[in-house]
Amino acid sequence: MTIEDFLTASKAGTSSLRTYRKVLVRCEALMGGAPLAEASARALVTLKDTLRGKDAGPSYIRTLKRFYEAAGLPKLAAICVLKQRLKRLTEDEILTLPEVEAIMLAAD
């Protein structure tokens, strides 16, 4: 399945189709220019690492997942999941009760 095949089969609106085309073409370029349907699992994992650092990364991955599901490539579709990376606060970054009270008193 090509990007055009996917877009033709999609029942999405015009604006969504434009977005899908932009995202899929960009992903294809980021994976070296080979057709998405011929991508290796390794190339897809590398792309995920690239997208993880971008604000639009989760949206790109969801679009890729839809593409691979429509193309009948469940193994590649299963790779298309970005787990949320949570940043944990260190002990030094957490305010103590006396610090909170001092801030509240200073605000008065």
C-alpha positions as CSV (number, residue, x, y, z in Angstrom):
1,M,0.0,0.0,0.0
2,T,1.3,3.5,-0.9
3,I,0.5,6.7,0.8
4,E,-1.9,7.6,-2.0
5,D,-3.7,4.2,-1.7
6,F,-4.2,4.9,2.0
7,L,-5.5,8.4,1.4
8,T,-7.9,7.2,-1.3
9,A,-9.3,4.5,1.0
10,S,-9.7,6.9,3.9
11,K,-13.0,8.5,4.6
12,A,-11.4,11.5,6.3
13,G,-12.2,15.1,5.3
14,T,-10.1,17.2,3.0
15,S,-8.1,18.9,5.7
16,S,-7.3,15.6,7.5
17,L,-6.2,14.0,4.2
18,R,-3.8,16.9,3.7
19,T,-2.4,16.4,7.2
20,Y,-2.1,12.7,6.7
21,R,-0.2,13.2,3.4
22,K,2.2,15.7,5.0
23,V,2.8,13.4,8.0
24,L,3.3,10.2,6.1
25,V,5.5,11.8,3.4
26,R,7.6,13.4,6.2
27,C,7.9,10.0,8.0
28,E,8.9,8.3,4.7
29,A,11.7,10.9,4.3
30,L,12.9,10.5,7.9
31,M,13.2,6.7,7.3
32,G,15.4,7.2,4.2
33,G,12.8,7.7,1.5
34,A,11.8,4.1,1.0
35,P,8.1,3.4,0.7
36,L,6.4,3.1,4.2
37,A,5.1,-0.3,3.4
38,E,8.6,-1.6,2.8
39,A,10.1,-0.1,6.0
40,S,11.9,-2.4,8.4
41,A,11.0,-2.7,12.0
42,R,14.4,-1.3,12.9
43,A,13.8,1.8,10.7
44,L,10.5,2.3,12.5
45,V,12.0,2.0,15.9
46,T,14.7,4.6,14.9
47,L,11.9,6.9,13.7
48,K,10.1,6.5,17.0
49,D,13.2,7.7,18.8
50,T,13.3,10.7,16.6
51,L,9.6,11.5,17.0
52,R,9.7,11.0,20.8
53,G,11.5,14.4,21.1
54,K,9.0,16.3,19.1
55,D,5.8,17.9,20.2
56,A,3.9,16.4,17.3
57,G,5.5,13.0,17.7
58,P,2.5,11.2,19.2
59,S,0.3,12.5,16.4
60,Y,2.7,11.3,13.8
61,I,2.9,7.8,15.4
62,R,-0.9,7.6,15.5
63,T,-1.1,8.4,11.8
64,L,1.6,5.8,11.0
65,K,-0.3,3.2,13.1
66,R,-3.5,3.9,11.0
67,F,-1.4,3.5,7.8
68,Y,0.1,0.2,8.9
69,E,-3.2,-1.2,10.0
70,A,-4.8,-0.2,6.7
71,A,-1.9,-1.8,4.9
72,G,-2.4,-5.1,6.7
73,L,1.0,-4.9,8.5
74,P,0.1,-5.6,12.1
75,K,3.7,-6.1,13.3
76,L,4.6,-2.7,12.1
77,A,1.4,-1.2,13.5
78,A,2.2,-2.7,16.9
79,I,5.5,-0.8,17.0
80,C,3.7,2.5,16.5
81,V,3.2,3.3,20.2
82,L,5.0,6.1,22.1
83,K,5.0,5.6,25.8
84,Q,4.9,8.8,27.7
85,R,8.2,9.6,29.4
86,L,7.5,11.2,32.8
87,K,10.0,13.4,34.5
88,R,10.2,12.7,38.2
89,L,11.0,15.5,40.6
90,T,14.0,15.0,42.8
91,E,13.8,15.5,46.6
92,D,15.5,19.0,46.2
93,E,12.8,20.1,43.8
94,I,9.9,19.4,46.2
95,L,8.9,22.2,48.5
96,T,8.7,21.5,52.2
97,L,5.8,22.7,54.3
98,P,7.8,25.6,55.9
99,E,8.9,26.7,52.4
100,V,5.2,26.7,51.2
101,E,4.1,28.7,54.3
102,A,6.9,31.2,53.7
103,I,5.8,31.7,50.1
104,M,2.2,32.1,51.2
105,L,3.1,34.7,53.9
106,A,5.2,36.6,51.4
107,A,2.3,36.8,49.1
108,D,0.1,38.6,51.7
